[in-house]
Amino acid sequence: MLSCPSPQLRRPTSIEQRMNLFLTELGFLEGRDFFREFNFRLSNGGTRVFDFFFPKQKIAVECDGTYWHRNKWRDFFKDVQTNWDEITVLRFSEDEIERSGTKVMEELKSVLFSRRFGAGFQRVSL
């Protein structure tokens, strides 16, 4: 699969900025551990742009803003396509990111640290 960071990053949303802060507080560095707005070519020929992507762990973190993610079926379909490539997608709603930062960080830490240190593939449902 051909994968690369987006050549021209758009300005991050407020919830993406907050997520970036969470990831940094957990000790992850953009450009070393993860990439923002990462283009991933799926095995079926399609592409996905992930808000945050950890290539070594094959984990995508999506920040689902209320306006853009009203259609849960579309997000579900995208996650199914992504699962074919054994990528774990962690989805966090705008409300979770803004109001439950401690819970979000605990979930991130649980998954990212287990995968960082060699645990096997796992599908995470949030």
C-alpha positions in Angstrom: 0.0 0.0 0.0 1.2 3.5 -0.9 0.9 5.7 2.1 2.2 9.2 2.9 1.5 12.3 4.9 -0.6 14.9 3.1 1.6 17.2 1.1 -0.3 20.3 2.2 -1.8 20.0 5.6 -5.0 22.0 6.2 -5.4 23.9 9.4 -6.4 21.6 12.2 -9.8 21.9 13.8 -10.1 22.7 17.5 -10.7 19.1 18.4 -7.8 17.9 16.3 -5.6 20.5 18.1 -6.8 19.1 21.4 -6.2 15.5 20.3 -2.7 16.5 19.2 -2.1 17.9 22.7 -3.3 14.6 24.2 -0.9 12.6 22.0 2.0 14.9 22.8 1.2 14.6 26.6 1.4 10.8 26.2 4.9 11.2 24.8 4.2 10.7 21.1 5.8 13.0 18.5 4.3 14.0 15.2 6.6 13.0 12.4 8.2 10.3 14.4 5.4 8.3 16.0 2.4 9.6 14.0 1.4 11.7 11.1 -1.5 14.1 10.8 -3.8 14.0 7.7 -2.2 10.8 6.5 -3.2 9.5 3.1 -3.5 5.7 3.1 -4.1 3.7 -0.1 -6.4 0.8 0.7 -5.9 -2.7 -0.8 -9.1 -2.2 -2.7 -7.6 0.8 -4.5 -9.4 3.4 -2.5 -7.8 6.0 -0.3 -8.5 7.2 3.2 -7.2 10.3 4.9 -6.8 9.8 8.7 -6.8 12.7 11.1 -3.8 10.9 12.9 -2.1 7.7 11.8 0.5 5.6 13.6 2.1 3.6 10.8 4.1 1.2 12.9 1.1 0.2 15.0 -1.4 0.5 12.1 -3.7 2.6 14.2 -5.7 5.6 13.0 -7.3 8.1 15.3 -10.3 10.0 14.0 -11.8 13.1 15.6 -15.4 13.1 14.7 -16.8 16.6 14.7 -20.5 16.9 15.1 -21.2 18.6 11.8 -19.1 16.4 9.5 -19.9 13.1 11.1 -23.7 13.1 11.2 -23.8 10.1 8.9 -22.7 7.2 11.1 -23.3 4.6 8.4 -20.7 6.4 6.1 -18.1 6.3 8.9 -19.0 2.6 9.6 -18.5 1.7 5.9 -15.2 3.5 5.8 -14.1 1.6 9.0 -15.0 -1.7 7.4 -13.0 -0.9 4.3 -10.1 0.1 6.6 -10.4 -3.1 8.6 -9.6 -5.1 5.5 -6.1 -3.6 5.7 -5.9 -4.6 9.4 -5.9 -1.0 10.6 -7.5 -0.2 13.9 -9.6 2.9 13.9 -10.1 4.7 17.1 -13.0 7.2 16.8 -13.7 10.0 19.3 -16.6 12.3 19.1 -16.3 16.1 19.5 -18.2 15.8 22.8 -15.7 13.2 24.2 -12.7 15.2 23.1 -14.0 18.4 24.6 -15.6 17.1 27.8 -13.9 13.8 28.7 -10.3 14.4 28.0 -9.1 12.1 30.8 -11.2 9.2 29.5 -9.9 9.9 25.9 -6.3 9.9 27.1 -6.8 6.6 29.0 -8.3 4.9 26.0 -5.5 6.2 23.8 -2.8 5.1 26.3 -4.4 1.7 26.6 -4.4 1.0 22.9 -1.3 2.9 21.7 1.0 1.6 24.4 0.0 -2.0 24.1 0.6 -1.8 20.3 3.7 0.3 20.7 5.4 -2.5 22.7 4.5 -5.4 20.5 1.0 -6.8 21.3 -0.8 -8.5 18.5 -3.5 -7.1 16.2 -6.7 -6.2 18.0 -9.9 -4.6 16.8 -11.0 -1.8 19.2 -14.6 -0.8 19.5 -15.3 2.5 21.3 
